């Protein structure tokens, strides 16, 4: 058996709506909005293309351990039955790893550096890494995210909405310049 | 014409799931959860009873001007066609004013002091004040919230999902002890 091939490290690029478009939407308070509440609030409406099959969308909270650079990404996953929208609640940068869906699994891996005031909605069945807030070394306080995704139906098989792909060669992500 | 009657000030009480139950749900990272992502993330699932009629739920961002104590509440509103879920993204306390739906309008006003790691889902057709982050005097930087609520359908009349009640006597809310 030969050794796992070397994999070139990924470099995180800034998260922008245009760059992320093949994978879903970026949620942020920029651009078109309406003024509500007597002008004291700006509403940026309908930022995520929620796409839920055979079930319903729900709101959950995720409390995730922060990671540090360089970030090791052992696997990616996809959800065939629903989009998954992540919104940070604790501030700070976080990392979004995504990939296209090739015939043999994930291909064209990309890494995006999201700010603490940006959310993402990952399109249904799109490969992505697990939730990855970025912290300082030694900081282990979990960071909170609100997640809008599919809530499974009673009695469906465990994992009905989860496909995992574990990399033969580990993927490492480095910060951009 | 007589002067508007005096109204006793409201005192904000801590936001707890039990106290808020008549008006909707409190979203917070406590209690039942599952471990995901190889144990590095806790998932608190399905925290809000989304209730959307004649349309669909969407995710929006609200950027709201902070207020200071005592808070003046000139009006409350309700949304007959959908629940409205608020999740803070910028940290800090915020104020949630709600009321029961009496025959003549809002009755039994309550004020809840929410923390920056707590969301609320306000039940469909429940009277509530507008989004109200609390800041220090002189701080005008808007605070960001993610909102999951009803996205109106094309061509429906403006205000189809909004009823407002403006108080004859202004309501003032003070911090709790």
Boltz contact constraints between the chains, C-beta under 6 A:
constraints:
  - contact:
      token1: [A, 29]
      token2: [B, 61]
      max_distance: 6.0
  - contact:
      token1: [A, 29]
      token2: [B, 63]
      max_distance: 6.0
  - contact:
      token1: [A, 29]
      token2: [B, 144]
      max_distance: 6.0
  - contact:
      token1: [A, 37]
      token2: [B, 130]
      max_distance: 6.0
  - contact:
      token1: [A, 40]
      token2: [B, 65]
      max_distance: 6.0
  - contact:
      token1: [A, 41]
      token2: [B, 62]
      max_distance: 6.0
  - contact:
      token1: [A, 41]
      token2: [B, 64]
      max_distance: 6.0
  - contact:
      token1: [A, 41]
      token2: [B, 131]
      max_distance: 6.0
  - contact:
      token1: [A, 42]
      token2: [B, 63]
      max_distance: 6.0
  - contact:
      token1: [A, 43]
      token2: [B, 60]
      max_distance: 6.0
  - contact:
      token1: [A, 43]
      token2: [B, 62]
      max_distance: 6.0
  - contact:
      token1: [A, 44]
      token2: [B, 60]
      max_distance: 6.0
  - contact:
      token1: [A, 44]
      token2: [B, 61]
      max_distance: 6.0
  - contact:
      token1: [A, 45]
      token2: [B, 60]
      max_distance: 6.0
  - contact:
      token1: [A, 46]
      token2: [B, 58]
      max_distance: 6.0
  - contact:
      token1: [A, 46]
      token2: [B, 151]
      max_distance: 6.0
  - contact:
      token1: [A, 47]
      token2: [B, 59]
      max_distance: 6.0
  - contact:
      token1: [A, 48]
      token2: [B, 59]
      max_distance: 6.0
  - contact:
      token1: [A, 57]
      token2: [B, 57]
      max_distance: 6.0
  - contact:
      token1: [A, 58]
      token2: [B, 46]
      max_distance: 6.0
  - contact:
      token1: [A, 59]
      token2: [B, 47]
      max_distance: 6.0
  - contact:
      token1: [A, 59]
      token2: [B, 48]
      max_distance: 6.0
  - contact:
      token1: [A, 59]
      token2: [B, 85]
      max_distance: 6.0
  - contact:
      token1: [A, 59]
      token2: [B, 148]
      max_distance: 6.0
  - contact:
      token1: [A, 60]
      token2: [B, 43]
      max_distance: 6.0
  - contact:
      token1: [A, 60]
      token2: [B, 44]
      max_distance: 6.0
  - contact:
      token1: [A, 60]
      token2: [B, 45]
      max_distance: 6.0
  - contact:
      token1: [A, 61]
      token2: [B, 29]
      max_distance: 6.0
  - contact:
      token1: [A, 61]
      token2: [B, 44]
      max_distance: 6.0
  - contact:
      token1: [A, 62]
      token2: [B, 41]
      max_distance: 6.0
  - contact:
      token1: [A, 62]
      token2: [B, 43]
      max_distance: 6.0
  - contact:
      token1: [A, 63]
      token2: [B, 29]
      max_distance: 6.0
  - contact:
      token1: [A, 63]
      token2: [B, 42]
      max_distance: 6.0
  - contact:
      token1: [A, 64]
      token2: [B, 41]
      max_distance: 6.0
  - contact:
      token1: [A, 65]
      token2: [B, 40]
      max_distance: 6.0
  - contact:
      token1: [A, 85]
      token2: [B, 59]
      max_distance: 6.0
  - contact:
      token1: [A, 87]
      token2: [B, 146]
      max_distance: 6.0
  - contact:
      token1: [A, 89]
      token2: [B, 89]
      max_distance: 6.0
  - contact:
      token1: [A, 117]
      token2: [B, 144]
      max_distance: 6.0
  - contact:
      token1: [A, 130]
      token2: [B, 37]
      max_distance: 6.0
  - contact:
      token1: [A, 131]
      token2: [B, 41]
      max_distance: 6.0
  - contact:
      token1: [A, 144]
      token2: [B, 29]
      max_distance: 6.0
  - contact:
      token1: [A, 144]
      token2: [B, 117]
      max_distance: 6.0
  - contact:
      token1: [A, 146]
      token2: [B, 87]
      max_distance: 6.0
  - contact:
      token1: [A, 146]
      token2: [B, 146]
      max_distance: 6.0
  - contact:
      token1: [A, 148]
      token2: [B, 59]
      max_distance: 6.0
  - contact:
      token1: [A, 151]
      token2: [B, 46]
      max_distance: 6.0
